[in-house]
Amino acid sequence: MSTGAPGPPRGPEPSLVQELLAERRELKVANERLRLEAGDMKAAAGKPDPRLRALEEENRRLREQLAAAREERDSLREGVQEALQEMKRASR
């Protein structure tokens, strides 16, 4: 005869517990993987970009070319000024 009184509380079904434990393990593994990836990214962020050295070298080379071009310009300007002065002296 059923008294309608509840019986002892039943726990979750074993298959549900196993599923939750498996999901927990998967999440722990995913968490560890992400933690390692984040560490790798932080370490890589501190390293200089390999292209930086090539760009610095190109910058140095261009600065040297610019300095040489300026010297040549100044030399030509002096030559033109001297030529103009000689022309003025000759025309007197």
Secondary structure, 3 states (H helix, E strand, C coil): CCCCCCCCCCCCCHHHHHHHHHHHHHHHHHHHHHHHHHHHHHHHHCCCCHHHHHHHHHHHHHHHHHHHHHHHHHHHHHHHHHHHHHHHHHCC
